[in-house]
Amino acid sequence: MDLKFTAEEEAFRAEVLDFLRERLPQRIADKVRNGRHLTRDDMATWHATLNEKGWLANHWPKEYGGPGWNAVQKFIFENECAIAGAPRIVPFGVNMLGPVLIKYGSVAQKRHWLPRILDGSDWWCQGYSEPGAGSDLAAVRTTAVRDGDHYVVNGQKTWTTFGHYANMIFCLVRTATDVRKQEGISFLLIDMNTPGVEVRPIITLDGEHEVNEVFFTDVRVPVANLVGEENKGWTYAKYLLTYERTNIAGVGFSVAALARLKRAAQKITRNGKPLAEDPQFAARLAKVEIDLENMKTTNLRVIAAVAGGGVPGAESSMLKIRGTEIRQEISSLLRRAMGPYAAPFVEEALEEGYTGEPIGPDEAASAASLYFNNRKLSIFGGSNEIQKNIISKMILGL
């Protein structure tokens, strides 16, 4: 196994860098680098730019609108985008639902939904977690009862990211109660504009409206919106989560965050010297950099295995655990580096056009926000504790 990029892969990297220099709006890149809030239009603009280039759904087969990249090209693209300050593509349609429809959807569903994911006609959100069904996802209680050509859906979903922007939601719903809980779940596509759907905001610790609760009261959903077979949704859910967990690892985002942390550590002084020269801080900085380099190598090994025809198993859970821990440690160190400047959290300073008095270095405005927001990384996509159980079962047979 050769973990070095070939000449062709380096040429592809150069092509990606040229594209980012030409097409990534500097205004958006600056917001990403400084941890400022992105608007819906910011995210939609980058989505449309990538779709125009044909690089949006970079892991989709060419026949469905993907660029036909291999695993290494996909890694290079995502890594360079993160380092350049490109926004993270909203993953629910492109990275989660798309692969499920391609593998398990009907011909009619692929023909209808996939082009709408690409051109932005539909903004999707995810209806998995419920009160009492987060880490134990198979415990979902939202029901879907067949009534002629429709299902009648009742229940609640929570932590629904960008649900206030979405017009569609893919949901895990319970369609059978007299079987093992994993066997009674179905995968349903629901129009958020259907009567009986209510979205309520959840305001997070950083003051941002990113997640929501979604309530379903006698919501009628066409049977044609059932993906695959009834009561087989657990299979589709696990397939989707493999994509989500690998994406959460976010090697490129960690590389970009580490570079930002290093810049901040040079700006901030302690006892007349840059913080980067403080022995205790420098030791923690060195450790997280070593951990990140190790994770990059592991990620490349997984990519090499996939390129050789392998399928990620426990490795996706390993990457999820280490990736989220590293991103949390970097945001923790950034907050520590800002010292007292991180304490007076001013939410308005994260908005575009803020003209108030700067509070410390540029990195200070978002230090507390990033720290609190990144607490969720080790929970969503399947908590890290659950990932450790998965690793134990797959590798040790426990």
Residue pairs with C-beta under 8 A, 6 or more apart in sequence:
1 301
1 304
2 304
3 297
3 300
3 301
3 304
5 13
5 72
5 76
9 72
9 73
9 76
12 73
12 76
13 76
13 80
16 76
16 77
16 80
16 81
17 80
17 84
19 53
19 55
20 80
20 81
20 84
20 86
23 49
23 53
24 46
24 49
24 84
24 85
24 86
25 45
25 46
27 352
28 38
28 42
28 45
28 46
28 85
28 86
28 87
29 84
29 85
29 86
30 36
30 85
31 37
31 38
31 42
31 352
32 38
32 85
32 86
32 87
33 85
33 256
33 260
34 362
34 363
34 365
34 366
35 350
35 363
35 365
35 366
35 367
35 369
35 370
36 350
36 351
36 352
36 365
36 366
37 208
37 350
37 351
37 352
38 87
39 352
40 165
42 87
43 87
43 89
43 90
44 120
46 86
46 87
46 89
47 56
47 89
47 90
47 120
48 120
50 56
50 89
51 118
51 119
51 120
54 65
54 67
55 67
55 77
56 65
56 89
56 94
56 118
57 64
57 65
57 66
57 67
57 94
57 98
57 117
57 118
58 66
58 67
58 69
58 73
58 74
58 77
58 78
59 66
59 69
59 74
59 95
59 99
59 243
60 66
60 98
60 99
60 102
60 114
61 68
61 102
62 68
64 98
64 102
64 110
64 114
65 114
65 115
65 118
69 77
70 307
71 303
71 306
71 307
72 303
72 307
75 251
75 299
75 300
75 303
78 251
78 252
79 251
79 252
79 255
80 252
81 252
82 88
82 250
82 251
82 252
82 253
82 255
82 256
83 252
83 255
83 256
83 259
85 256
88 253
89 95
90 123
90 162
91 244
91 247
92 124
92 125
92 126
92 161
92 162
92 166
92 170
93 117
93 122
93 123
93 124
94 117
94 118
95 243
95 244
95 247
96 124
96 126
96 170
96 240
96 243
96 244
97 113
97 117
97 124
97 170
97 240
98 114
98 117
99 239
99 240
99 243
100 170
100 187
100 227
100 236
100 239
100 240
101 109
101 110
101 113
101 114
101 227
102 110
102 114
103 239
104 187
104 227
104 228
104 235
104 236
104 239
105 113
105 227
105 228
108 224
109 189
109 224
109 227
113 122
113 189
115 121
116 122
117 124
122 167
122 168
123 162
123 165
123 166
123 167
123 168
124 166
124 168
124 169
124 170
125 160
125 161
125 162
125 163
125 165
125 166
125 168
125 169
125 192
125 214
126 160
126 161
126 169
126 170
127 142
127 157
127 160
127 169
127 170
127 171
127 172
127 190
127 214
128 137
128 140
128 157
128 171
128 172
128 237
129 137
129 157
129 158
129 159
129 160
129 380
130 139
130 140
130 141
130 142
130 155
130 156
130 157
130 158
131 156
131 158
132 139
132 141
133 139
133 140
133 141
134 159
134 379
134 383
135 379
135 382
135 383
135 385
135 386
137 172
137 237
137 382
138 181
138 182
138 185
138 234
139 181
140 155
140 172
140 173
140 174
140 185
141 155
141 174
142 153
142 154
142 155
142 156
142 157
142 171
142 172
142 173
142 174
142 216
143 153
143 154
143 155
143 173
143 174
143 175
144 151
144 152
144 153
144 173
144 174
144 175
144 186
144 188
144 221
145 151
145 152
145 175
146 175
146 223
147 220
149 222
149 223
149 224
150 220
150 221
150 222
150 223
151 173
151 175
151 188
151 220
151 221
151 223
151 226
152 218
152 219
152 220
152 221
153 171
153 173
153 188
153 190
153 196
153 216
153 218
153 219
153 220
153 221
154 216
154 217
154 218
154 219
155 173
155 215
155 216
156 213
156 214
156 215
156 216
157 169
157 171
157 213
157 214
157 216
158 202
158 211
158 212
158 213
158 214
159 202
159 211
159 212
159 380
160 166
160 169
160 199
160 211
160 212
160 213
160 214
161 210
161 211
161 212
162 210
163 169
163 192
163 199
163 211
163 212
163 214
164 199
164 201
164 209
164 212
166 192
167 191
167 192
167 193
168 189
168 190
168 191
168 192
169 189
169 190
169 192
169 214
170 187
170 188
170 189
170 190
170 227
171 187
171 188
171 189
171 190
172 185
172 186
172 187
172 188
172 233
172 234
172 237
173 185
173 186
173 187
173 188
173 233
174 184
174 185
174 186
175 184
175 185
175 186
175 230
175 231
175 233
176 183
176 184
176 230
176 231
177 184
178 184
179 231
182 234
183 231
183 234
184 231
185 231
185 233
185 234
185 237
186 226
186 230
186 231
186 232
186 233
187 226
187 227
187 228
187 232
187 233
187 236
187 237
188 221
188 225
188 226
188 227
188 233
189 221
189 225
189 226
189 227
190 197
190 216
190 219
190 221
190 225
191 197
191 221
192 199
192 214
194 219
194 220
194 221
195 219
195 220
196 216
196 217
196 218
196 219
196 220
197 214
197 215
197 216
197 219
198 214
198 215
198 217
199 212
199 213
199 214
199 215
200 212
200 213
200 214
200 215
201 209
201 212
202 209
202 211
202 212
202 213
203 209
204 210
204 211
204 372
204 373
205 372
205 373
205 375
206 345
206 347
206 350
206 368
206 369
206 372
206 373
207 345
207 347
207 369
208 347
208 369
208 373
227 233
227 236
228 235
228 236
241 381
241 382
242 312
242 316
244 381
245 316
245 317
245 319
245 320
245 381
245 382
245 387
246 302
246 312
246 316
246 319
246 320
248 320
248 323
248 324
248 377
248 380
248 381
249 295
249 299
249 319
249 320
249 322
249 323
249 324
250 323
250 327
251 292
251 295
251 296
251 299
251 323
253 327
254 292
254 295
254 323
254 326
254 327
254 330
255 292
255 296
257 327
257 330
257 331
257 334
258 288
258 289
258 292
258 330
260 334
260 363
261 285
261 330
261 333
261 334
261 337
262 276
262 285
263 363
264 275
264 334
264 337
264 338
264 361
264 363
265 274
265 275
265 276
265 281
265 285
265 337
266 274
266 275
266 276
267 274
267 361
267 363
268 274
268 275
268 337
268 338
268 339
268 361
269 275
270 278
270 281
275 281
275 337
276 282
276 285
281 333
281 336
281 337
284 329
284 333
285 333
288 326
288 329
288 330
288 333
291 322
291 325
291 326
291 329
292 326
294 322
295 319
295 322
295 323
295 326
298 315
298 318
298 319
298 322
299 319
301 315
302 312
302 315
302 316
302 319
305 312
305 315
306 312
313 394
314 390
314 391
314 394
314 395
317 382
317 387
317 388
317 390
317 391
317 394
318 387
318 391
320 381
320 382
320 384
320 387
321 378
321 384
321 387
321 388
324 377
324 378
324 384
325 378
325 384
327 374
327 377
328 374
328 375
328 377
328 378
331 367
331 370
331 371
331 374
332 371
334 363
334 367
334 370
334 371
335 342
335 367
335 368
335 370
335 371
336 342
337 363
337 367
338 360
338 361
338 363
338 364
338 367
340 360
341 359
341 360
341 361
341 364
341 367
342 360
342 364
342 367
342 368
342 371
343 368
344 359
345 368
345 369
346 356
346 359
346 365
347 369
348 354
348 356
349 356
349 358
349 359
349 365
349 366
350 365
350 366
350 369
358 365
359 365
378 384
382 390
392 398
